[in-house]
Amino acid sequence: MSISHTLISQLVTLALDEDLNYQSAEQGDITAQLIPQAEQANAKVITREDCIFCGKDLIIEVFKQVDPSVVVNICVNDGDFVSANSTLFTASGSARAILTAERTALNFVQTLSGTATTTAHYVKELSGTSTQLLDTRKTIPGLRALQKYAVKCGGGANHRIGLFDAFLIKENHIAACGGINNAVTQAKLNHADKPIEVEVESFDELEQAINAGADIIMLDNFNPEQIRQAVSITNKRAKLEVSGNMTLETLKAYSQAGVDFISSGALTKNLQSIDLSMRFE
């Protein structure tokens, strides 16, 4: 998954507007305006903790929109492991512009690097298994594309991007459609080219989903022993996914039970931002 430059530009504009109040007569960075206009500066941004870096294109776009004459040098690439106290990027040019751009650039990087780093911790726990880690739609509104890109930078994979690219038939859909078979049958009629996933809460529903022809079956809040039984029942007739309160401590047990996918909303909603700092040299 890549992020379009158009989206990056739009998100950066919105973020800068929060700081600079473009739509009002009272606009701009009034604190930076205390600095002489001709004052030049060299700045560097470091990470105070180990992380997986993500956000290169956002940094470039932020400084471009604030002042394209500022020279930005990114020292690492998206997806790189970076140790504490390492330099992520430098900026040279107008002191006013650098200070105005600082927080917006760092907000994007600390958020996306936090998502990528958390994902990398989860992926590490799954090493030695065939289970693939997936994200969910539990993202910060407006930042889904960025966060899902960060998940990939951390070694995870994307579940569906939105409500348009795959079916996920859950409890309420099943009730409203009159059963699992009805829901799956209608899904095939509506969009035969889209993957169909069904969430189940019991072995009986598992059998129904298999017989209906679901491509993927999500086992909701099954324990590891129940998952082993589900793997045996399914016998590779569908892919199996586990979801629901996945933690670093429980991942291994669930993956060793034999599921194809583990999805976790914690990657994008339980955000642990990375501690970053900018200093003038």
Protein Blocks (a to p, Z undefined) as FASTA:
>chain_A
ZZdfklmmmmmmmmmmmmnommbmbgcjfklmmpcfklccddddddfbdcddehklmmmm
mmmmmommbccddfbdehiacdehiafbdcedjfklmmmmmmmmmmmmmmmmmmmmmmmm
mmmmmgoiabdcdddfbdcehilmmmmmmmmmnopacddfblmlbccddfklmmmnopak
lmmmmmmmmmmmbccddddfbfklmmmmmmnopabdcdehiafklmmmmmmmnnopaccd
deejiafklmmmmmmnopabdcdfklmmmccddddddddZZ
